[in-house]
Amino acid sequence: MPKEPRLLMPKFLAAARGQECFLQIHGVCDHGTETTVAAHSEQYCHGHCRGKKAHDIFIIYACVNCHDWIDGRRYDISKDERTALFNSQWPWFIAWAVREGLLKC
């Protein structure tokens, strides 16, 4: 079976700079735009596995603190909680990215 190529979208990833955090986790988010990065999903169904990031379409723009939360760093949050938050916010993020012209259908 051929290996599936990783979907690379460098412009979409770079567009995170200067954007607001899309997660805005209460008590975690710094609400600034200077630390916003593209936070990749950690789900296998999105292409994530050990040593490999998910496909670039499966991201959400997050401040450094919310990125640490969603990746399970510095916060004691279960993978199920992190997955549920990503899955609940990702469709809204994609719709926003299309409206803003960051993604084209």
N, C-alpha and C positions, 0 to 999 in steps of 0.2 A: 504494500500500500504506500503511495507516495506521501512524503512528509508535507503537511500543510504549511504554506508560507505564512510568515507573520505579517499582518497588515500594518504597514508603517505609514504614519500620517504626521510627519514632523511639523508642518505648519499648524495643524490642529493642536498639537501639544504645546508649541511655542506661544500660541494665542492665549494661553492661560495667564501669562504675565500681565499684570495690571487689572485683571478681572476680579470681581468679588468672589468670595468663597461661596460655592453653591451648597455646601452642607450646613454651614452655620450651626454647628452643634452647641447647644446651650451649655455654658460654663467651660467650653473648650475653645471655641472660635475666637481669633484675634480681630476679626472684622476689618482687617486691613487688606489692601490689594497688593502690597509689595512682596508678600511671601506666597502668593497663589501659584500653585503648580498643577500639573495634570496628575491626578491620583488614579492609578490603574486598578481595575478589579482584581481580586485575588481568587476568582472562581475558575475552576478547571473548564467549565463549559464556555468560558470566555477566552480560552487559550492559555491561561496561567498554569504553570507547573514549576517544579523546583528549578531554579536558575533561569526561568523564562517568564517575561511579563506577558500579561494578557494582550490581545490585539488592541491597537490604539483607539479603536472606536469605543472600547469599553473603559472609558475614563470619566472622571468628573473633576471639575476645577475645585480645588480645596486649598485653604491656607495651610501653612506648615503644621499647625496644631491639629486641625481636623484631618489632615493627611496622616499624621501619626496615629490618631484615633482609629481611622478606617483601616489602617495597616496593622493595627494591634501593637504599635510601639508606645511605650510610656503610659499606657492606659490598660487596665485589666478589664477588657471587654471580650465577650465570647465571639467566636467566629460567626455564629448564627446571627447575633445582634448586628455585627458589622456587615454581613451579607444582606440582611434585611434592610438596613439603612441604604446601602448602595443600590439595591434593587428597587427601593421605593423612590429614590431621587433620580436615578439614571434616565428614565424616560422623559422626565421634565427637563433635565439638563439637555438631552438631545433635541427636544422640541425648541428649547431656547437657542441652542447653537444653530439650528436651521434658520430660525427667525432672524438671528443676528448675522447671518451670512457666513458663519464659520464652517458650516457643512452645507453641501448641496444634495438635494434628492435626485 
